[in-house]
């Protein structure tokens, strides 16, 4: 027996090993408490230090730019808009190794006066490296102030309206956690950027404002977009290659995942501007609601689209006014020249898998004599059609260009020059035309109502289907009281 009060020891040789750690010294704990406010403070520059009023009425553009320039001159740093304050600004330029931090409750508001802008952009950067936009504050683009007229289905813009953000030729870019609302034009445009991360950003645009796309990687590479919520009156996320940025090369190695999206046009899109190649694109784990199109791959120019993987999506589409491009297709693939006789690249290597879609329109894949899409797989794609009594057909909309070679009667009243751009056809769950190497496996078409006249599950005019296990389940009852469609 060990005598009472004797401490228990383990030995290794002759050196005792303590069985418990000593209590921390009270002096150290007091030091940590004393330093906590300094450790938690946001380091860097406040525009208030350079004369900003931060009252939302005074133009603080010069003070904000001075703070960014000072951080850049110091070798890098953070420019913080203080919590709960509002900074009114026109155009300003981000510089290398600077972070713009929007503290909780802060607002960065776009001026509505044209003279406050250097170009038609609120936030711009050119050739910058290691720049970041962080925090939980808000950037307000004041979009409705740049509109001339509100029509029932769309705003008519004034002749001039700015983008919110253009970053050109930048590297190692990070955007996280903040909100942008009411962009009057494109919201975030990456032109020729490399190594870009966008995480947890919220974009809340007015869905009646045209061209207020959410995020647009353009001639950019190594882009990762995740955990975002985007509502846009045009495409939510669109990958493209515009001719004025050709010097930056193709768009490639782009991932979009874990996003929720709502669009008056296409939620996820490649094109239509395809003046260079788009390749190596992954769309995954997204939920799309109330959109005119789900996924759109649109080839119109001399570049090519290849190696695109789309999987694990839930898509709900909705029919909008025909002034907006789209026909409620959950998946839309189109390849034809922008102008008659114009150059066009190739479109091949597309994979669509594990997609659940619901809406008035079905899957649409169509090529042209100039470009026949090739090597396309649709696997475990379920389409539930919900045609309305007012429009029980498929709307075929292959804009641009105009006129549409498949044009029929216009579906509604809209601009006269668009009357030949939208066609109607019998409702189809999958419409595949002028394509080859198409495989359909474990696909299903369902109907939420009685079939409209002429409705069909699969329309494959001038298409080469290399494998079709598509509609075995659709031939029998899919679930009670929901009819299925015939197949050829």
Secondary structure, DSSP 8 states (H G I E B T S, - for coil): ---TT----EEETTEEE-SS-----HHHHHHHHHHHHHHHS--SEEGGGGT---EEEEE-HHHHHHHHHHHHHTT-EEEEE-TT-EEEE--EE--TTEEEEE-TT-EEEE-S-GGG-SSSEEEEEES-EEEEEEES-EEE--GGGGEEEE-SS-EEE-S---EEEEEES-EEEEEES-EEE--SS-SEEEES-EEEEEES-EEE--TTSTT--SEEEES-EEEEEES-EEEESS-SEEEEE-GGGGGG--EEEEEEES-EEEESSEEEEEEEEESS-EEEEEEEEEEEEEESEEEEEEE-SSS-EEEEEEEEEEEEE----TTSS--S-SEEEEE--SSTT-----EEEEEEEEEEEEES--EEEE-BTTB-EEEEEEEEEEEEE--BTTB-SEEEE--SSSS-TT--S-SS---GGGTTTEEEE--EEEEEESEEEEEEES-EEEESS---TT-EEEE-TTEEEEEEE-SHHHHS-SBTTB------
